[in-house]
């Protein structure tokens, strides 16, 4: 009974930690904001997510080893601290929404890159520790459902990057750098809550010690490699969508002032709602079956977008958002549930694969520069085709 109460109490700050994870996704709306502020090409603007997401590749395995030797709670707090420092640096440099006339000079651009670099590092630590921690605080059979709910809360944190800049510009004549102090305050509050509570951590009795060698050895497993690469292409597809949709609003449909709001309403709102609904659906539907439904929806939406009509494109973006909403937590939870003794290694490998969010958008940006913004969505289309292969393979394996 005591353990049950402890788990129920611990789930709330963990959900708030998922909110803070979403702050790392601020690089997606920053692509369009920085492109306009610093007069960048599509390819150059996509270097912003690359700077942030490269940290997932560099730090994921070391963080997995760290939390195996210490605790997931310790890793969560370290991630919070790194992200907090990354948000404080631009505030000290004077970038905190003080006016609507953002000074787009070289110094501020360097500060922005440093901030995104540290946000990426903090988000890496939070992802490596936060996703398996959700398994620790979830009752039996609720991991997939709670992880989808946690990812929906993460989508709220991501949404702030789309909604706050136009809101503060209209209401208070401030610029988008207001995100830095708001994010910093929320991370500070979450850190205090995580620090004050005990998180009961599950560990399988036959689990070995996590090391770089054990992670690399596990990657030689064809099933693990398939699922890890699935995370790589999925995150690359999602970031390509979230960073290119605001540009699509402006360049193809002439929606400039509220381009971020439209992008949020058409893509991130469906992701948020889809994860909420998905967390309920997963209480009675098997995760592999739901994965098949999700990727087929993503394929349908992208085909609608590429057909080119305005309203068909808008509807397609919504359907892609709904389809994409549960793919990450589904792949993650399906893999962990199949091989629970390798929780730390799998978490590290799958979070390392989030680097796809920095690599695939570079291809999308290059295609947009050379062939037009609409054709850049071929990149997420190719990713979804691979995810369809994963989904049907997972269903077959379950049978």
N, C-alpha and C positions, 0 to 999 in steps of 0.2 A: 504493500500500500504506500509506504513512504517513497519507494522508487517511482511509482506511478505519479504521485503528486509532484515529485521533483521534476519529472519529465514534462508534465503539463506546464509547470511554472517556467521551465527553461525554454519552451518553444517560442514564447513571445519575444524575448530579445534576439533569438535566432532569426525570426521573421524580420525584425528591424534591421538586423545585419544584412539580410537580403535586399532591403531598401537601399542600404549604403552601397551594396555591390552595383546597383544600377547607376550609381554616380560615375562609374568608369565608362559607361556608355555615352557620356556627354560628348565624347569625340565624334559621334555620328552627326548630331546637329551642328557641332563646331565646324564640320567640313564646309557647309554652306556659309556659315557666319564668317569664318576665317577667309574663305575664298573671296567674299565680298570686301571684307575689311583690308586684306593684304593684297588684293588683286592677283590671285593665284590661278593657275590652270587647274583643270579637273584632276590631272595626275598629281600635281604638287599638293593640292588640298588633301588628297587621299594619303599623303605621307603622314598626316596627323594621326589617324588611327593606326598606321604602321608603327609609329613611335610608341604608342600606348600598348598595342597588342604584342609587340615583340617581347615584352617582359613576361608574357605568359609562357613563351617558349623557353626563356632563360631561367626563370625562377620556379616553375611548377614542380620539378622533381626535387630541387633542394628544399622547398617548402614541405613537400610530402615527407621527406626524411626528417625535417625539423619537428613536424607535428607527431611523427611516430615516436620520436625520442623524448618529446616533451608532452604536449597535449594539443588537441584541436582548439581549445579555448585560448591557449597561449598564442597559437598561430593567428586566430581571429583578432586578438588585440594588437599583434604586430602589424597585421594588415591595416587595421584602423589607424594606427600611428603613422604609417608611411603615407597613406592617402591624406590624412590630416595635414601633414607637413607639405605635401604637394599642393594643397589648397591654400596654405598660409603664405607660401612664397609669392604668388602673384598679388596677394593682398598687401604684403609688405612693399611690393614694387608699385603699389598704387592702382592696381587693377581690381576694383571692387564695385563697379557699376556707378561710379561717381558722376558720370555725365553721359549724355547720348552721343557725344563726339569722341569715339574711341581713337586713341592715338596709335595708328598703325605703323609704328617704326620697328626697326630691326631689333632693338632691345626688348620690346614687348613680345615680339615673335619668339625670341629665344626663351624668354620667361614662360611663354605659353607652352613651348616644347618641353621644357623642364617639368612644368606642372603636369602635363599629360603623361610624361614618362613616369613620374612618381605615382600618378593616379593608376596607371597601368600596373605598376609594381604592387600597389596596395590592393587593387582588384584581383590580381593573381593570387595573393595570399588568401584573400577572402573567399575566392572560388574554391581553392584547394581544400580549405578547412570547412567552409560553410556548407557545401553540398553534402559531404559525409556526416557532418554534425547533425544535419536534418534527419539522417537515419538514426542517430543516437537518441534524438528527442521524439521520434515517431513511434507509435505503438505498432505492433505486428501487423504487416500487410498494408500499412498506411504510408510507406516511404514514397512511392510514386505519386500518390495523391498530394501529400504534404509538400513534396518537392515542386510540383506544378503550382501549388498555391504560393510557395515561397518565390518562385520565378515570376508569378503575377505581381507580387509585391515589389520585386526587383524592377518590373516594368514601370511601376509608379515612379521609382527613382530615375529611371531612364527618361520618363515622360517630362520630368521637370526641365530637362535640357531643351525640350521643344516648346514648352508652354511659358516658362518664366521670361525668356528674353523678349518676346513680343508684348507680354503683359506689362513688364516694367517699363518698356519703351513707351507704350501708350499712356500708362497711368502716371508714371513718375519721371519720365524723360531720362531714364537711366539706360546703360548699355548692358549687353549680355554677360559682362563679367560679374554681375550680381550673383551669378551661380556660385562663385568661389566662397563668399562668406556664409551663404545659406547651407551649402554642402558641408562646410567645415563645422558649423554649429550642430547639424544633425549627426555627423560622425562622432563629435565629442560626447553628445548625450548617449548615443548607442554604446560607445566605449565604456562609459561609466556603468551602464546597466549590465553589459557583458561581464565586466570585472566583478560586479557585486554578487553574481549568481553562480551556483554550482551546476555544471553541466555533466550529467552521468554519461560517460563515453563507453560504448560497446566495443569489445574486442574479441574476435574469434580465437578460441583456445589454440587452434593450429596455425594461427597467423605468424609468419616469421618477421624478422626485422627488415624494415624498409631500407633499401640502399639504391644507389644509382644503378648498380649491376642488376638488382632484382627488377627494377623498372624496365631496363633495356631487355632483359631476358623475357619478361612478360610480353613485351611488344613483339616478340618473335611468334607469339601465338596468333594464328591467322584470324581467329574470331576477335581478339583484342585489337589487332591492327585494323580490321575492318571497322570496328565501332569507333576507335580513336580517329580514324580518317573521316568517319561520318561527322564527328564533332567539328573537325577542321573545315569541311566543306559547308556544314550548316551555318556555323558562325560567320564564315566568309560571305555566305549568301545573305544572312540577316543584316550584316553591317553594310554590304553593298546596297541592299534595299533601303535601309534607314538613312544612309548618307546620300544616295542618288535620288530618292523620291523628292526631297525639297528642291533639288536642282531641276528635276523634271517639272515640278509645279511652275518654276520660274521660266525655264528655257523653252518649254513646249506649250504651256498653257497660260503664260503671262501672269501667274499668281505670285506677286513679289512680297508685299507687306505681310501677308498672313500665310506665306508659304510654309513656314515651320508648323503653324497650327493645322493647316491642311494635311501636312505630312503626318503629324501626330494622329489626327482624327482618322485618317485613312489606313495607317499602318500600325502605330503603337497602341491605339485604343483597342483595335481588334485583338492584338496580341495580349493585352491586359485582360480583356473580357474572355478570350479563348482559354487563358490559363485558369481563370476562375471557374469557368464551366468545366474545363478539363479535369480540375482537381475533384470535382463531383462525379464526372463520368468514370474516372478511374477507380471509384469505389465499387463499381460493378462490372466494368469492362476490362478485359485483359490488356495490359500495356502494349504488347506487340500488335494486336488488332487495331488499337487506337493509333499506333504509329503509322500503319498502312493508310488509314483514313486521313491522317494529318498530311502526309507527303503527297497524296493524290490531290488534296485540296490545294496545296502549294503549286503543284503542276498546273492545275486548271487555272488558277489565278494568274500565273505568269504567261500562259498562252493568251489569256484575255488581254493582258497588258500589251503584249507584242503585236496584237492585231491593230492597235493604234488609235481607235476612236476615243474621244475624251471620256465619255461616261462609262464605256467598256473598260478603259484603263483604270478609272477610279474604282469601279466594282472589282476589277482584278486585284488591285492593291489591297482592298479589304479582305478578299478571299485568301490572298497570300498571307496576310497577317494572321488570320484565323488558323490557316494551315500550319504556319511556322510556330504558333504560340507554344505548343507542347513538345516540339521535336527534341530540344536540348534535354529537358528533364526526363523524357522517355528513354532516349539513348543512354543517358547517364544511369538512371535507376535500373533499366533492364540489364545493363552490364554489371553493375554492382551486385544486384540480386542473384545473378548467375554465378558470380565468383566473389562472395563476400569476404573470404579470407585475404583477398588482395585489395581491400578497400583503399588503403593509402596509396598503393602503387597505381591503381586504376584512376583514382581521383587525380593524382599528379599527371598521369599521361593524358587524360581527357582535358584537363585544364591547360596543359601545355599545347594541346591541339587548338585552343582558342586563338592561337596566333594566326589561324586562317582568317580571322577578322581584320588583320592588318595586311595580308597578302592578296587575297582575292579582290578586295576593292581597288588595289592598284591596277589590276587588269581591267576592271570596270571603268576606272577613270581614264585609262589609256584609250579604250574603245570609245568612250564618250567624246574625247578630244578629237579622235580621227574619223569616227563614223556617226556621231550623234548620240545624244543622251538616251534615246529609246533603246538603241541596239545594245547599250551597256548592260541591259537586264538579261542578256544571253548568259552572263556569268552566273547569276543565281539559278537560271534555268538548268544549266549544266550540273550544278550542285544538286538540285532536286532530283534529277535523273539518277544520280548515284544513290541518293537517299531512298529512292524507290527500291533499288536493288537491296539495300540494307533491310528495309522494312519487310519485304517478302521473305528474305533469308531468315529473319528473326522469327517470323510466324512459322516457317517450315521447321526451324530448329525446335520451337516449342512443341510442335506436334510429334 
